[in-house]
């Protein structure tokens, strides 16, 4: 079990990772320095001044000796500058045109053509996520090409910093995926005969009641099947991180409910995406989005900052890390949920929406 020293300590062990002793993804101390690779320093240290000798002396730790690691390097034949086709590790369905930017032993630094270096990814030479040129064509899989720069529009708002991929188009003011450009006008919503268990219908509540009101269904008179509605919820305190499929409350306008989808297990439901308006959510509804998606432990943090739908859609990784106390795992989970929510609103932006998640890794 390996703990990343740059992460916040977690008493539950959520910041530990399991690696096999022969994994090609673990290296002895000093490996990055010897191979001119940027090393992320431990918490409290600066990248420009960090040294292993000082760190070991201050912490009283000892380094793992090189003989403990898998040092076998096959004659793979890869060299810098070669073109390949590579899967995006954050969305492996997407295979992209890429270039080998650096080769270190059996490690390959894969650069996606047309994108900044910050989105490069390190892969092993025997990784199943890299393919020869022409592989996509031979198997009939779509190959993602480099992005095509969008023509600037007059008086267009600046695109969100750091957005990458997802159909490889930069966001512009008229694209509904941007938190600053999602339409806020009222839309008519068809009355649903049944409510999918993976969505929530929630009435607007005062922001002060965000995390004080926890909802739990009452026992139904008959068993709840896939096509039945959940009963009206009563106020109760559910255990944190419980597996909930949805919440339901009476709404003042039955024909215009607020949809809160459960996305954590890809059970987003079969509702019409046009009825999903996260930019119009209040602080209470943002909290319910976290609760429904098993992130209830962080409702209070979002509540204290009064994060509504518009603010949530515009959160960057630093904001979320602050709300979670620097815990990368939960931060990545919440960030990915927000990207999935944006994709629900505008599926055409699916590749572009998850780009910044790589910055957590």
C-alpha positions as CSV (number, residue, x, y, z in Angstrom):
1,X,0.0,0.0,0.0
2,X,1.4,3.4,-1.0
3,X,0.4,6.8,0.3
4,X,1.1,9.9,-1.8
5,X,3.0,12.4,0.5
6,X,1.5,15.4,-1.3
7,X,-2.0,14.4,-0.3
8,X,-3.8,15.4,2.9
9,X,-3.8,12.6,5.5
10,X,-7.0,10.6,5.7
11,X,-7.7,8.5,8.8
12,X,-9.9,6.2,6.7
13,X,-7.1,5.3,4.4
14,X,-8.7,6.8,1.4
15,X,-5.4,8.4,0.4
16,X,-3.7,5.0,0.0
17,X,-3.2,3.1,-3.2
18,X,-2.4,-0.5,-3.9
19,X,0.4,-1.4,-6.3
20,X,2.0,-4.7,-7.2
21,X,5.7,-5.0,-6.3
22,X,6.5,-5.5,-10.0
23,X,4.4,-2.5,-11.1
24,X,6.1,-0.3,-13.7
25,X,4.5,2.7,-12.2
26,X,6.6,2.9,-9.0
27,X,10.2,4.1,-8.9
28,X,13.1,4.6,-6.5
29,X,13.9,8.0,-4.9
30,X,15.8,10.2,-7.3
31,X,14.4,8.6,-10.5
32,X,12.7,11.8,-11.7
33,X,15.8,13.9,-11.0
34,X,18.1,11.5,-12.9
35,X,15.7,11.5,-15.9
36,X,14.7,15.2,-15.9
37,X,11.1,14.5,-15.0
38,X,9.1,17.0,-12.9
39,X,8.5,15.6,-9.4
40,X,5.5,16.7,-7.4
41,X,7.0,17.4,-3.9
42,X,5.4,16.4,-0.6
43,X,3.1,18.8,1.1
44,X,4.9,21.8,2.6
45,X,7.8,21.6,0.1
46,X,8.5,23.6,-3.0
47,X,9.4,21.9,-6.3
48,X,12.3,24.2,-7.0
49,X,14.0,23.6,-3.6
50,X,13.0,20.0,-2.7
51,X,15.8,17.5,-2.2
52,X,15.5,13.9,-1.1
53,X,18.4,14.1,1.3
54,X,16.8,17.0,3.2
55,X,13.4,15.4,3.2
56,X,14.8,12.1,4.5
57,X,16.7,13.9,7.3
58,X,13.7,15.9,8.4
59,X,11.2,13.0,8.3
60,X,13.5,10.3,9.6
61,X,12.5,8.0,6.7
62,X,14.7,5.8,4.6
63,X,14.5,5.4,0.8
64,X,13.6,2.1,-0.9
65,X,16.7,0.8,-2.7
66,X,16.6,0.5,-6.5
67,X,17.0,-3.3,-6.4
68,X,13.5,-3.6,-4.9
69,X,12.0,-2.3,-8.1
70,X,11.2,-3.8,-11.5
71,X,14.2,-2.6,-13.5
72,X,13.6,-4.8,-16.6
73,X,13.4,-2.7,-19.7
74,X,12.4,-4.6,-22.9
75,X,13.8,-3.7,-26.3
76,X,10.5,-1.9,-27.2
77,X,11.9,0.3,-30.0
78,X,10.0,3.4,-29.1
79,X,11.8,6.7,-29.6
80,X,10.9,10.3,-29.1
81,X,8.8,11.8,-31.9
82,X,7.0,8.7,-33.0
83,X,3.3,9.0,-33.8
84,X,0.8,6.7,-32.2
85,X,-2.9,6.4,-31.4
86,X,-3.6,6.5,-27.6
87,X,-6.6,6.3,-25.4
88,X,-7.4,9.1,-23.1
89,X,-7.0,7.6,-19.6
90,X,-9.9,9.8,-18.3
91,X,-12.2,8.6,-21.0
92,X,-10.7,5.5,-22.6
93,X,-13.5,5.3,-25.2
94,X,-11.7,8.2,-27.0
95,X,-8.6,7.3,-28.9
96,X,-6.6,10.3,-30.1
97,X,-3.7,11.1,-32.4
98,X,-0.6,11.4,-30.2
99,X,3.2,11.9,-30.2
100,X,5.8,10.3,-28.0
101,X,7.3,13.4,-26.3
102,X,9.8,11.6,-24.1
103,X,11.0,8.0,-23.6
104,X,12.6,7.0,-20.3
105,X,13.4,3.3,-20.0
106,X,10.0,1.6,-20.4
107,X,8.1,4.9,-19.7
108,X,6.5,6.8,-22.5
109,X,5.3,10.3,-22.2
110,X,2.3,10.6,-24.6
111,X,1.4,14.1,-25.9
112,X,-2.0,14.6,-27.5
113,X,-1.5,16.5,-30.7
114,X,-2.9,20.0,-30.5
115,X,-3.1,20.1,-26.7
116,X,-1.0,21.7,-24.0
117,X,1.7,19.7,-22.3
118,X,-0.2,19.7,-19.0
119,X,-2.5,17.1,-20.5
120,X,0.4,14.7,-21.4
121,X,0.2,11.3,-19.7
122,X,2.9,8.7,-18.8
123,X,2.3,5.2,-19.9
124,X,4.3,1.9,-19.8
125,X,5.7,0.7,-23.1
126,X,3.5,-2.4,-22.8
127,X,0.3,-0.5,-21.9
128,X,-2.9,-1.7,-23.6
129,X,-3.9,1.9,-24.1
130,X,-1.5,2.7,-27.0
131,X,-1.8,1.6,-30.6
132,X,0.0,1.9,-33.9
133,X,-1.0,4.4,-36.5
134,X,-4.0,3.1,-38.4
135,X,-5.3,0.9,-35.6
136,X,-8.6,2.8,-35.3
137,X,-9.2,2.5,-39.0
138,X,-8.5,-1.2,-39.0
139,X,-11.0,-2.0,-36.3
140,X,-13.6,0.6,-37.2
141,X,-13.1,2.8,-34.2
142,X,-13.4,6.6,-34.4
143,X,-10.0,8.4,-34.1
144,X,-10.1,11.8,-32.4
145,X,-8.0,14.4,-34.3
146,X,-6.3,17.5,-33.1
147,X,-8.7,20.4,-32.1
148,X,-9.8,22.9,-34.7
149,X,-9.5,26.4,-33.3
150,X,-12.9,28.1,-33.2
151,X,-13.3,31.5,-34.8
152,X,-13.7,34.2,-32.2
153,X,-17.2,35.7,-32.0
154,X,-17.8,39.4,-31.6
155,X,-18.1,40.3,-27.9
156,X,-17.7,36.7,-27.0
157,X,-17.0,35.8,-23.4
158,X,-13.6,34.3,-22.6
159,X,-13.7,30.5,-22.5
160,X,-13.1,28.7,-19.2
161,X,-9.3,28.3,-18.5
162,X,-7.9,24.9,-18.9
163,X,-10.7,23.2,-20.8
164,X,-9.6,20.4,-23.0
165,X,-11.0,17.7,-25.3
166,X,-14.5,16.4,-25.4
167,X,-15.1,16.7,-29.1
168,X,-12.0,18.9,-29.0
169,X,-13.7,22.2,-29.5
170,X,-13.2,25.3,-27.4
171,X,-16.2,26.5,-25.6
172,X,-17.7,29.7,-27.0
173,X,-20.4,32.0,-25.6
174,X,-23.3,30.3,-27.4
175,X,-22.4,26.8,-26.2
176,X,-24.7,25.7,-23.4
177,X,-21.9,23.7,-21.7
178,X,-20.3,26.8,-20.3
179,X,-21.4,27.8,-16.8
180,X,-21.5,31.4,-17.9
181,X,-23.5,30.7,-21.0
182,X,-26.1,28.1,-20.1
183,X,-29.5,29.6,-20.9
184,X,-31.4,30.8,-17.9
185,X,-34.7,31.4,-19.6
186,X,-37.7,29.4,-18.4
187,X,-38.5,26.3,-20.4
188,X,-41.7,24.4,-20.5
189,X,-41.4,20.9,-19.1
190,X,-43.7,18.0,-20.0
191,X,-45.5,16.3,-17.1
192,X,-43.9,12.9,-16.4
193,X,-46.2,10.0,-15.8
194,X,-43.5,8.3,-13.7
195,X,-40.4,9.4,-12.0
196,X,-37.2,7.5,-12.7
197,X,-35.5,6.2,-9.6
198,X,-32.3,7.8,-10.6
199,X,-33.6,11.4,-10.5
200,X,-34.9,13.7,-7.8
201,X,-37.8,16.1,-7.7
202,X,-37.0,18.9,-5.2
203,X,-38.8,22.0,-4.3
204,X,-36.9,25.3,-3.9
205,X,-35.9,25.7,-0.2
206,X,-34.2,28.5,1.7
207,X,-30.5,28.3,1.4
208,X,-30.2,28.2,5.2
209,X,-31.8,24.8,5.3
210,X,-29.2,23.3,3.1
211,X,-27.6,20.6,5.2
212,X,-30.0,20.8,8.2
213,X,-32.8,19.1,6.2
214,X,-32.0,15.5,5.3
215,X,-34.6,13.6,3.4
216,X,-35.5,9.9,3.6
217,X,-38.5,8.1,2.0
218,X,-41.3,6.8,4.1
219,X,-42.3,3.1,3.7
220,X,-44.5,2.7,0.7
221,X,-47.8,0.7,0.9
222,X,-46.6,-1.5,-2.0
223,X,-43.2,-2.4,-3.2
224,X,-41.4,0.2,-5.3
225,X,-40.7,-1.0,-8.8
226,X,-38.7,0.6,-11.6
227,X,-41.8,2.4,-13.0
228,X,-43.2,3.6,-9.7
229,X,-42.9,6.9,-7.9
230,X,-41.2,7.2,-4.5
231,X,-43.4,8.4,-1.6
232,X,-43.3,11.9,-0.3
233,X,-40.2,12.3,1.8
234,X,-40.2,13.1,5.5
235,X,-37.5,14.9,7.5
236,X,-35.0,12.4,8.9
237,X,-31.2,12.2,9.2
238,X,-29.8,9.6,6.8
239,X,-26.3,8.2,7.5
240,X,-23.6,9.9,5.5
241,X,-22.6,8.4,2.1
242,X,-25.6,6.2,1.9
243,X,-26.7,4.6,-1.3
244,X,-29.7,6.7,-2.4
245,X,-31.3,6.6,-5.8
246,X,-33.4,9.7,-5.5
247,X,-35.2,12.2,-3.3
248,X,-38.8,13.4,-3.8
249,X,-40.7,16.3,-2.4
250,X,-44.0,18.0,-3.4
251,X,-43.5,20.8,-5.8
252,X,-45.6,23.9,-6.1
253,X,-45.6,23.4,-9.9
254,X,-46.1,19.7,-10.7
255,X,-45.3,20.4,-14.4
256,X,-42.0,22.1,-13.7
257,X,-40.1,19.9,-11.2
258,X,-36.4,20.4,-10.4
259,X,-34.5,17.4,-11.7
260,X,-31.5,16.2,-9.5
261,X,-29.9,13.3,-11.3
262,X,-27.9,10.5,-9.7
263,X,-24.7,10.1,-11.8
264,X,-22.3,8.3,-9.5
265,X,-23.1,4.9,-10.9
266,X,-24.0,6.0,-14.4
267,X,-27.7,5.7,-13.6
268,X,-28.7,9.1,-14.9
269,X,-32.1,8.0,-15.9
270,X,-34.1,8.3,-19.2
271,X,-35.4,11.8,-18.6
272,X,-35.3,14.5,-21.3
273,X,-32.0,16.5,-20.8
274,X,-33.9,19.6,-21.8
275,X,-35.6,19.6,-18.4
276,X,-32.2,19.6,-16.6
277,X,-31.2,23.2,-15.6
278,X,-28.4,23.0,-13.0
279,X,-27.5,26.6,-13.6
280,X,-30.8,27.6,-11.9
281,X,-30.3,25.4,-8.8
282,X,-30.2,27.1,-5.5
283,X,-27.8,26.2,-2.7
284,X,-30.2,23.5,-1.3
285,X,-30.5,21.8,-4.6
286,X,-26.7,21.7,-5.0
287,X,-26.5,20.0,-1.7
288,X,-29.0,17.4,-2.7
289,X,-27.0,16.8,-5.9
290,X,-24.0,15.9,-3.7
291,X,-26.1,13.9,-1.3
292,X,-27.8,11.8,-4.1
293,X,-24.4,11.1,-5.6
294,X,-22.9,9.8,-2.3
295,X,-20.9,13.0,-1.4
296,X,-23.0,14.0,1.6
297,X,-19.9,14.5,3.8
298,X,-19.1,17.7,1.9
299,X,-22.6,19.3,1.9
300,X,-21.6,21.6,4.9
301,X,-18.5,22.9,3.1
302,X,-20.6,23.8,0.0
303,X,-23.3,25.2,2.2
304,X,-21.0,27.5,4.1
305,X,-19.7,28.9,0.8
306,X,-23.3,29.3,-0.5
307,X,-22.5,27.4,-3.7
308,X,-25.5,27.5,-6.0
309,X,-25.9,25.9,-9.4
310,X,-24.2,28.6,-11.4
311,X,-21.2,28.7,-9.0
312,X,-20.9,24.9,-8.9
313,X,-20.7,24.6,-12.7
314,X,-17.9,27.2,-12.6
315,X,-15.8,25.6,-9.8
316,X,-12.2,24.7,-10.6
317,X,-10.0,22.0,-9.1
318,X,-8.5,24.4,-6.5
319,X,-12.0,25.4,-5.2
320,X,-13.1,21.8,-4.8
321,X,-9.8,20.8,-3.1
322,X,-10.4,23.5,-0.6
323,X,-13.9,22.4,0.1
324,X,-12.7,18.8,0.7
325,X,-9.8,19.7,2.9
326,X,-7.3,18.8,0.2
327,X,-8.5,15.3,-0.4
328,X,-7.7,14.5,-4.0
329,X,-10.0,11.4,-4.2
330,X,-13.2,13.1,-3.2
331,X,-12.3,16.2,-5.1
332,X,-11.8,14.2,-8.3
333,X,-15.1,12.4,-7.7
334,X,-17.0,15.7,-7.2
335,X,-15.3,17.3,-10.2
336,X,-16.1,14.4,-12.4
337,X,-19.8,14.6,-11.2
338,X,-19.9,18.2,-12.3
339,X,-18.5,17.3,-15.7
340,X,-21.0,14.5,-16.1
341,X,-23.8,17.0,-15.2
342,X,-22.5,19.4,-17.9
343,X,-22.5,16.5,-20.4
344,X,-26.2,15.8,-19.5
345,X,-27.0,19.4,-20.4
346,X,-25.1,19.3,-23.6
347,X,-23.9,15.8,-24.8
348,X,-22.0,17.3,-27.7
349,X,-19.4,18.6,-25.3
350,X,-18.7,15.1,-23.8
351,X,-15.0,15.0,-24.6
352,X,-14.3,18.6,-23.7
353,X,-16.0,18.5,-20.3
354,X,-13.7,16.0,-18.5
355,X,-10.4,17.4,-19.6
356,X,-9.3,19.2,-16.4
357,X,-9.7,16.0,-14.3
358,X,-6.2,15.0,-15.4
359,X,-4.8,17.9,-13.4
360,X,-5.7,15.9,-10.2
361,X,-3.5,13.0,-11.2
